[in-house]
Amino acid sequence: MAIGDLPIFAALKNRMQWHQTRQTLLAENVANAETPGYRGRDLAPFSIESTARRSGTNVTTTATNRNHFSVGGDPSRAMGARTMNSFEVMPEGNGVTLEEEMMKVTTNQMDYQAATTLYTRSMRLMKIALGKQG
């Protein structure tokens, strides 16, 4: 068994993939902030159990409007993407608030950085424990 196959490393890897997928969705929300009728999407909160159940599926995106931006190979559906319930809807029907999305982007980046730091330090500790230089 490789070090990276240990449960703690698998969980951290899943968490980092979740943050990457969420970053893609948030970027799409920001890009479509002024698109009439666009409804923002976000991921369900991260859960190790639900992520493990859904892994391995590969779904492609389908734009609902030709003016929407989208990224190919949409892993967001595999991770539980859902349309956001926006309380603030613009007259043209857009439900994305740019300020809220930018706060989510910043929070997501900080959480991703924390997960990568934990992964890196844990890997270094395992190498030291095995007698290899970290």
Secondary structure, 3 states (H helix, E strand, C coil): CCHHHCHHHHHHHHHHHHHHHHHHHHHHHHHCCCCCCCCCEEECCCCHHHHHHHCCCCCCCCCCCCCCCCCCCCCCCCCCEEECCCCCCCCCCCCCCHHHHHHHHHHHHHHHHHHHHHHHHHHHHHHHHCCCCC
